[in-house]
Amino acid sequence: MSEVDDMVMRSNEVLDRTRAARRTPGTAARKRREREVMKRVARIAVADFAIIAIALVIGFIVPLGMFGALAVMALLITATLTFAIFPNAPEPTPERLAAVPLKALPLQTEAWLDRQRLALPAPAVTLVDQIGVRLETLSPQLATLDEREPAAAEIRKLIGEQIPELVKGYQRVPEPLRATPRNGVSPNQQLVDGLRVIEEEIGEMSANLAQGDLDSLATRGRYLQIKYRDEGLGSEAAP
């Protein structure tokens, strides 16, 4: 094997590892958290710069003195802590998702779903990661989709309504009963089955949008033919 062939092989291996990393579940959530951190840092930098600039202008006119310098330091600390602690935007809730513009709905739903991870069983968390990747892919596809299209209504129904309904229904079941089978299936398994169907549905929606097949997307009508609806997951807290 020549040196050139060896270099090509190594380059292909690096590319394969990079592609695999991009497909790794959880990458979307990490990217979102990184974006939030960068937004916070940028807001802190802008606020601190503004405070210092105003202090310098005032200092040219009236000497600030020790008390003025302490006041500037207090303002810098307050601004830094405020922008570091308080969220960049209101935390998404199922109620707010109903009013979110369609193009922003996938990322808002992903953000809400990511916050539910600690209350979900491990197999469900894996599916939440996979759904997050699907939603990241779907988001730019919705940028040009007219909200009045029937396909848009179906996407909003699945992402903005049925995902929260499934998770909230599971969370209403008392924790000691979540592993207890009812009609042969436990709430834990119902949740996993439901999330798996949702993940597949979002993938098919994304494929239909990529092909421009809006009619197929609007008329498939398959959505959640899942056990949790038939068996009423979360509709009763007691067995």
FIPA-544205 format. One line per 3 residues: number of its first residue (from 1); their letters; for each residue x, y, z of N, C-alpha, C. Coordinates in steps of 0.2 Angstrom, whole numbers, plus 5000, padded with zeros to 4 digits. Example, Ala and Ser with C-alpha at 12.3 -4.5 7.8 and 13.67 -1.06 7.14 Angstrom:
<sites>
1	AS	5066:4972:5039:5062:4978:5039:5066:4984:5039  5064:4989:5035:5068:4995:5036:5064:5000:5039
</sites>
This chain:
<sites>
1	MSE	5004:4994:5000:5000:5000:5000:5004:5006:5000  5003:5011:4996:5007:5017:4995:5005:5022:5001  5010:5027:5002:5009:5032:5007:5002:5036:5006
4	VDD	5001:5037:4999:4995:5041:4997:4989:5037:4999  4989:5030:4998:4983:5026:4999:4982:5026:5007  4987:5025:5011:4987:5025:5018:4984:5032:5020
7	MVM	4986:5037:5018:4983:5044:5020:4976:5044:5018  4974:5042:5012:4967:5042:5010:4963:5037:5015  4965:5032:5017:4962:5027:5022:4961:5030:5028
10	RSN	4966:5034:5031:4965:5037:5037:4961:5043:5037  4961:5046:5032:4956:5052:5031:4949:5049:5031  4947:5044:5027:4941:5041:5027:4939:5038:5034
13	EVL	4944:5036:5038:4942:5033:5045:4940:5039:5049  4944:5045:5049:4942:5051:5052:4935:5053:5051  4933:5053:5044:4927:5056:5042:4921:5051:5045
16	DRT	4923:5045:5045:4918:5040:5047:4916:5041:5055  4922:5042:5058:4921:5044:5066:4917:5050:5067  4919:5055:5063:4915:5062:5063:4908:5061:5062
19	RAA	4906:5057:5056:4899:5056:5055:4896:5052:5061  4899:5047:5063:4896:5043:5069:4895:5048:5075  4899:5052:5076:4899:5057:5082:4893:5061:5081
22	RRT	4892:5064:5075:4886:5068:5074:4879:5064:5074  4879:5058:5073:4873:5054:5074:4872:5051:5081  4877:5052:5085:4877:5050:5092:4871:5053:5096
25	PGT	4866:5049:5099:4861:5051:5103:4863:5056:5108  4860:5061:5109:4862:5066:5114:4866:5072:5112  4868:5071:5106:4872:5077:5103:4868:5083:5102
28	AAR	4862:5082:5100:4857:5088:5099:4856:5092:5105  4855:5088:5111:4854:5091:5117:4860:5095:5120  4866:5092:5119:4872:5095:5121:4873:5101:5117
31	KRR	4872:5101:5110:4873:5107:5106:4868:5113:5109  4862:5111:5110:4858:5116:5113:4860:5119:5119  4862:5115:5124:4865:5118:5130:4871:5122:5129
34	ERE	4875:5120:5124:4881:5124:5122:4879:5131:5120  4874:5131:5115:4871:5137:5113:4869:5142:5118  4865:5139:5123:4863:5142:5129:4868:5146:5133
37	VMK	4874:5142:5134:4879:5144:5138:4883:5150:5134  4883:5149:5127:4886:5155:5123:4882:5161:5123  4875:5160:5123:4871:5166:5123:4872:5170:5130
40	RVA	4872:5166:5136:4873:5169:5142:4880:5173:5142  4885:5170:5140:4892:5173:5140:4891:5179:5136  4888:5179:5130:4888:5185:5126:4884:5191:5129
43	RIA	4878:5189:5133:4874:5194:5136:4878:5197:5142  4882:5193:5146:4886:5195:5151:4891:5200:5148  4895:5198:5143:4900:5203:5140:4897:5209:5138
46	VAD	4891:5209:5134:4888:5215:5132:4886:5220:5138  4883:5217:5143:4881:5221:5149:4887:5224:5153  4892:5220:5154:4898:5222:5157:4901:5228:5153
49	FAI	4902:5227:5147:4905:5232:5142:4901:5239:5143  4894:5238:5143:4890:5244:5143:4891:5248:5150  4892:5244:5155:4893:5247:5162:4899:5250:5162
52	IAI	4905:5247:5160:4911:5250:5160:4912:5256:5155  4908:5256:5149:4908:5262:5145:4905:5268:5148  4899:5267:5151:4895:5272:5154:4900:5275:5160
55	ALV	4903:5270:5164:4907:5273:5170:4913:5277:5167  4916:5275:5162:4921:5279:5159:4919:5286:5157  4913:5286:5154:4911:5293:5151:4909:5297:5157
58	IGF	4906:5294:5162:4904:5298:5168:4911:5300:5172  4916:5296:5172:4922:5297:5175:4926:5303:5172  4925:5304:5165:4928:5310:5162:4925:5316:5164
61	IVP	4918:5316:5166:4915:5322:5168:4915:5323:5175  4914:5318:5179:4914:5319:5187:4918:5313:5189  4924:5314:5193:4928:5309:5196:4923:5304:5200
64	LGM	4924:5298:5199:4920:5293:5202:4922:5292:5210  4928:5292:5211:4931:5291:5218:4930:5284:5220  4932:5282:5226:4931:5275:5228:4924:5273:5228
67	FGA	4920:5277:5231:4913:5274:5231:4910:5273:5224  4912:5277:5219:4910:5276:5212:4913:5270:5209  4919:5268:5211:4922:5262:5208:4919:5256:5211
70	LAV	4917:5257:5218:4914:5251:5221:4907:5250:5218  4903:5256:5216:4897:5255:5213:4897:5252:5207  4902:5253:5203:4903:5250:5196:4905:5243:5197
73	MAL	4909:5241:5202:4910:5234:5203:4904:5230:5205  4900:5233:5209:4893:5230:5211:4889:5229:5206  4889:5234:5201:4884:5233:5195:4887:5228:5191
76	LIT	4893:5227:5190:4896:5222:5186:4895:5215:5189  4895:5214:5195:4894:5208:5198:4886:5206:5198  4882:5211:5199:4875:5210:5198:4873:5208:5191
79	ATL	4876:5212:5186:4874:5210:5179:4876:5203:5177  4882:5201:5180:4885:5195:5178:4881:5189:5181  4879:5190:5188:4875:5185:5191:4868:5184:5188
82	TFA	4865:5190:5186:4859:5190:5184:4858:5186:5177  4863:5188:5173:4863:5184:5166:4865:5177:5166  4869:5176:5171:4872:5169:5172:4866:5164:5175
85	IFP	4862:5167:5180:4857:5163:5183:4850:5162:5179  4848:5168:5177:4841:5168:5174:4842:5165:5167  4836:5162:5165:4836:5159:5158:4836:5164:5153
88	NAP	4839:5162:5147:4838:5166:5141:4831:5168:5139  4827:5163:5140:4820:5163:5137:4816:5159:5142  4809:5161:5142:4805:5157:5147:4805:5150:5145
91	EPT	4805:5146:5151:4806:5138:5150:4800:5136:5146  4801:5131:5141:4795:5129:5137:4791:5124:5141  4785:5125:5140:4780:5121:5144:4775:5118:5139
94	PER	4771:5112:5140:4767:5110:5135:4761:5115:5133  4759:5119:5138:4755:5125:5136:4758:5130:5131  4764:5132:5132:4767:5136:5128:4769:5133:5121
97	LAA	4770:5127:5121:4771:5124:5114:4766:5125:5109  4760:5125:5112:4754:5126:5108:4754:5133:5104  4758:5138:5106:4758:5144:5103:4764:5146:5100
100	VPL	4769:5141:5100:4776:5142:5097:4775:5141:5089  4778:5146:5085:4778:5145:5078:4781:5138:5076  4778:5136:5070:4780:5129:5068:4787:5128:5067
103	KAL	4790:5133:5064:4798:5132:5063:4802:5132:5069  4799:5134:5075:4803:5134:5081:4801:5128:5085  4795:5125:5084:4792:5120:5088:4797:5114:5089
106	PLQ	4800:5111:5084:4805:5105:5086:4810:5107:5091  4813:5112:5091:4818:5114:5096:4815:5115:5102  4810:5119:5102:4806:5120:5109:4804:5114:5112
109	TEA	4801:5109:5108:4799:5103:5111:4805:5099:5113  4811:5099:5109:4817:5095:5111:4819:5098:5118  4819:5105:5119:4821:5108:5125:4817:5105:5131
112	WLD	4810:5105:5130:4806:5103:5135:4807:5096:5137  4808:5091:5132:4808:5084:5132:4815:5083:5136  4820:5087:5135:4827:5086:5138:4826:5087:5145
115	RQR	4822:5091:5147:4821:5093:5155:4817:5087:5158  4814:5083:5155:4810:5077:5158:4815:5071:5159  4821:5071:5157:4825:5065:5157:4826:5062:5163
118	LAL	4827:5066:5169:4828:5063:5175:4822:5059:5178  4816:5060:5175:4810:5057:5178:4808:5051:5173  4812:5049:5169:4811:5044:5164:4815:5038:5165
121	PAP	4813:5032:5163:4817:5026:5164:4823:5026:5159  4828:5022:5160:4834:5023:5156:4832:5021:5148  4829:5016:5147:4827:5015:5139:4823:5021:5136
124	AVT	4819:5024:5140:4816:5030:5137:4821:5036:5136  4826:5036:5140:4830:5042:5140:4834:5041:5133  4836:5035:5131:4839:5033:5125:4835:5036:5119
127	LVD	4828:5034:5119:4824:5036:5114:4823:5044:5114  4823:5047:5120:4823:5054:5120:4829:5057:5116  4835:5054:5117:4840:5057:5114:4839:5056:5106
130	QIG	4837:5050:5104:4836:5049:5097:4830:5054:5094  4825:5055:5098:4820:5060:5096:4823:5067:5095  4828:5069:5100:4831:5075:5099:4835:5076:5093
133	VRL	4838:5071:5091:4842:5071:5084:4837:5072:5079  4831:5068:5079:4826:5069:5074:4823:5076:5073  4822:5079:5079:4819:5086:5079:4824:5091:5077
136	ETL	4831:5090:5078:4836:5094:5075:4836:5094:5068  4835:5088:5065:4835:5087:5058:4828:5090:5055  4823:5090:5058:4817:5092:5056:4816:5100:5056
139	SPQ	4819:5103:5061:4818:5110:5062:4819:5114:5056  4825:5114:5052:4826:5118:5046:4821:5116:5041  4819:5110:5041:4814:5108:5035:4807:5112:5036
142	LAT	4806:5114:5042:4799:5118:5043:4800:5125:5042  4806:5128:5040:4807:5135:5040:4802:5138:5034  4801:5134:5029:4797:5137:5023:4790:5133:5022
145	LDE	4788:5129:5027:4782:5126:5027:4776:5130:5029  4771:5131:5025:4766:5136:5027:4762:5133:5033  4760:5137:5038:4757:5134:5044:4750:5132:5042
148	REP	4747:5135:5036:4740:5133:5034:4740:5126:5030  4746:5123:5029:4746:5117:5025:4743:5111:5030  4739:5106:5028:4737:5101:5032:4743:5097:5035
151	AAA	4748:5097:5031:4754:5093:5034:4757:5097:5040  4756:5104:5040:4759:5107:5046:4755:5106:5052  4748:5105:5051:4744:5103:5057:4746:5096:5060
154	EIR	4747:5092:5055:4749:5085:5058:4756:5085:5061  4760:5089:5059:4767:5089:5062:4766:5093:5069  4762:5098:5069:4761:5101:5076:4757:5097:5081
157	KLI	4753:5093:5078:4749:5088:5083:4754:5083:5086  4758:5080:5082:4763:5075:5084:4768:5078:5089  4771:5083:5087:4777:5086:5091:4775:5090:5096
160	GEQ	4769:5094:5095:4768:5099:5101:4762:5096:5105  4759:5091:5103:4753:5089:5108:4755:5082:5110  4756:5077:5106:4756:5070:5107:4762:5068:5111
163	IPE	4768:5071:5110:4774:5070:5114:4773:5072:5121  4771:5078:5122:4770:5080:5129:4764:5076:5133  4759:5074:5129:4754:5070:5132:4756:5063:5134
166	LVK	4760:5060:5130:4763:5054:5132:4767:5054:5138  4772:5059:5138:4777:5060:5144:4773:5062:5150  4768:5066:5150:4764:5069:5156:4760:5063:5158
169	GYQ	4757:5059:5154:4753:5054:5156:4757:5049:5160  4763:5047:5158:4767:5043:5161:4769:5046:5168  4771:5052:5168:4773:5055:5175:4767:5055:5180
172	RVP	4761:5055:5177:4755:5055:5182:4754:5048:5186  4757:5043:5183:4757:5036:5186:4762:5037:5192  4759:5035:5198:4764:5034:5204:4770:5030:5203
175	EPL	4776:5032:5205:4782:5029:5203:4782:5022:5205  4779:5020:5211:4780:5012:5213:4776:5008:5208  4771:5011:5204:4767:5007:5200:4769:5007:5192
178	RAT	4775:5011:5191:4777:5011:5184:4780:5005:5181  4783:5001:5185:4785:4994:5183:4780:4989:5184  4774:4990:5186:4769:4985:5187:4765:4984:5181
181	PRN	4765:4978:5178:4761:4977:5172:4753:4978:5173  4750:4981:5168:4743:4981:5168:4741:4979:5161  4736:4974:5161:4735:4971:5155:4741:4968:5151
184	GVS	4746:4966:5155:4751:4963:5152:4757:4968:5150  4756:4974:5151:4761:4979:5149:4762:4984:5155  4768:4986:5157:4769:4991:5162:4769:4998:5159
187	PNQ	4768:5003:5163:4768:5010:5161:4775:5011:5158  4781:5008:5161:4787:5009:5158:4788:5007:5151  4785:5001:5150:4785:4998:5143:4781:5002:5138
190	QLV	4775:5004:5141:4771:5008:5136:4774:5015:5134  4778:5018:5139:4781:5024:5137:4786:5023:5132  4790:5018:5133:4796:5016:5128:4793:5015:5121
193	DGL	4787:5011:5121:4784:5009:5115:4781:5015:5111  4778:5020:5115:4776:5026:5112:4781:5030:5110  4787:5031:5113:4792:5035:5111:4796:5032:5105
196	RVI	4796:5026:5105:4799:5023:5099:4795:5024:5092  4788:5024:5093:4784:5025:5087:4784:5033:5085  4785:5037:5090:4786:5044:5089:4792:5045:5085
199	EEE	4797:5042:5087:4804:5043:5084:4804:5041:5077  4800:5035:5076:4799:5033:5069:4795:5038:5065  4790:5040:5068:4785:5045:5064:4789:5051:5062
202	IGE	4793:5054:5067:4796:5060:5065:4801:5059:5059  4804:5053:5059:4809:5051:5054:4805:5051:5047  4799:5048:5047:4795:5047:5041:4793:5054:5039
205	MSA	4791:5059:5044:4789:5065:5042:4795:5069:5039  4801:5068:5041:4807:5072:5039:4808:5069:5032  4807:5063:5030:4808:5060:5024:4803:5063:5019
208	NLA	4797:5063:5021:4792:5066:5016:4793:5073:5015  4795:5077:5020:4797:5084:5018:4803:5084:5013  4808:5080:5014:4813:5080:5010:4811:5079:5003
211	QGD	4806:5074:5002:4804:5073:4995:4799:5077:4993  4797:5082:4997:4791:5087:4995:4784:5083:4994  4784:5078:4998:4777:5074:4998:4773:5076:5003
214	LDS	4770:5082:5003:4766:5085:5008:4759:5081:5009  4757:5079:5003:4750:5075:5003:4751:5069:5007  4756:5065:5006:4757:5059:5010:4758:5060:5017
217	LAT	4761:5066:5019:4762:5068:5026:4756:5069:5029  4751:5073:5025:4745:5075:5028:4740:5070:5029  4740:5064:5024:4735:5059:5024:4737:5053:5027
220	RGR	4743:5052:5029:4745:5045:5032:4740:5043:5037  4739:5048:5042:4734:5047:5047:4736:5041:5052  4742:5039:5053:4744:5033:5056:4746:5035:5064
223	YLQ	4748:5041:5065:4751:5043:5071:4752:5039:5077  4749:5039:5082:4750:5035:5088:4745:5030:5089  4746:5025:5085:4742:5019:5086:4746:5015:5091
226	IKY	4746:5017:5097:4751:5014:5102:4747:5012:5108  4750:5007:5111:4747:5004:5117:4745:5009:5122  4749:5014:5123:4747:5019:5129:4740:5022:5128
229	RDE	4738:5023:5122:4732:5026:5121:4726:5021:5122  4727:5015:5119:4722:5010:5120:4721:5008:5127  4727:5008:5131:4727:5006:5138:4726:5011:5143
232	GLG	4726:5018:5140:4725:5023:5145:4731:5025:5149  4737:5025:5147:4743:5027:5151:4742:5033:5154  4742:5034:5161:4742:5040:5164:4735:5042:5166
235	SEA	4730:5039:5163:4723:5041:5164:4721:5039:5171  4724:5034:5174:4722:5032:5181:4728:5031:5185  4728:5034:5191:4734:5033:5195:4734:5027:5199
238	AP	4729:5024:5199:4729:5017:5203:4728:5012:5198  4730:5005:5200:4729:5000:5196:4722:4998:5195
</sites>
